[in-house]
Amino acid sequence: MSNNTVWFVLLILNYSLIVIAFRYFRHYGLFAWITLASILANIQVIKTIELFGFVTTLGNVMYGTSFLATDILCECYGEEEAKKGVKIGIFSIIATTLIMQVCLWFAPHASDTSSTALNAIFSLMPRIAFASITAYMISQNFDVWFYNYLKRRFPQHLWLRNNISTMTSQLLDNTIFTLMAFWGVFEADVIWQIFATTYVMKWFVALFDTPVIYWARAIHARSQAATSD
């Protein structure tokens, strides 16, 4: 199976899981998803792949859906709940980084078979995590503000505020993260490919998630109507 095919499988899987999380657990499910996305995307981004003929990193789908989660929170529960989701994401990245750095201090037993792999993954996390926290904090808070601004300006156009706020925030996030995480690690042309391809992938994630946010709003509206009855 080619990387391109696997990418679409991963995209559908992420959308399906976030739908399940919201369907059964409402805003708590979105908070859980933001936690998962924050942790797993920072592990996935370590892996460099070729996708659609370009060099990029993993993590763009998982991370992109965290913006979908905050947009659903904004739409259904308001700005304060969305900001809470952003804070949960930041805490998740910090906590994972601190815990795993302490875990790396343990001397492995002679029978151990995974210590080298754990070191390879998590020894890179402080730099990745610092870049991710900085980019996440700035871009996600901007996304929440911009989404609510567009909601006030264009209350009838959910697709517009969802796509414009996410695509703008993703550009901000991608610029900050790529420079902080990979400058001096890869050659300039590789960094540019990672930046361009990752942003395009996140752009498609934002574009394709529009039916999901419409579905989430409809589910929330039915739930509110049932409660009021």
Secondary structure as the mmCIF struct_conf table of DSSP 4:
data_model
#
loop_
_struct_conf.conf_type_id
_struct_conf.id
_struct_conf.beg_label_comp_id
_struct_conf.beg_label_asym_id
_struct_conf.beg_label_seq_id
_struct_conf.end_label_comp_id
_struct_conf.end_label_asym_id
_struct_conf.end_label_seq_id
HELX_RH_AL_P HELX_RH_AL_P1 ASN A 3 GLN A 44
TURN_TY1_P TURN_TY1_P1 VAL A 45 ILE A 46
STRN STRN1 THR A 48 LEU A 51
TURN_TY1_P TURN_TY1_P2 PHE A 52 GLY A 53
STRN STRN2 PHE A 54 THR A 57
TURN_TY1_P TURN_TY1_P3 LEU A 58 GLY A 59
HELX_RH_AL_P HELX_RH_AL_P2 ASN A 60 TYR A 77
HELX_RH_AL_P HELX_RH_AL_P3 GLU A 79 CYS A 103
TURN_TY1_P TURN_TY1_P4 LEU A 104 TRP A 105
BEND BEND1 PHE A 106 PHE A 106
HELX_LH_PP_P HELX_LH_PP_P1 ALA A 107 HIS A 109
TURN_TY1_P TURN_TY1_P5 ALA A 110 SER A 111
BEND BEND2 THR A 113 SER A 114
HELX_RH_AL_P HELX_RH_AL_P4 SER A 115 PHE A 122
TURN_TY1_P TURN_TY1_P6 SER A 123 SER A 123
BEND BEND3 LEU A 124 LEU A 124
HELX_RH_AL_P HELX_RH_AL_P5 MET A 125 ARG A 153
TURN_TY1_P TURN_TY1_P7 PRO A 155 GLN A 156
HELX_RH_AL_P HELX_RH_AL_P6 LEU A 158 PHE A 182
STRN STRN3 TRP A 183 TRP A 183
TURN_TY1_P TURN_TY1_P8 GLY A 184 VAL A 185
STRN STRN4 PHE A 186 PHE A 186
HELX_RH_AL_P HELX_RH_AL_P7 ALA A 188 PHE A 208
TURN_TY1_P TURN_TY1_P9 ASP A 209 ASP A 209
HELX_RH_AL_P HELX_RH_AL_P8 THR A 210 SER A 228
#
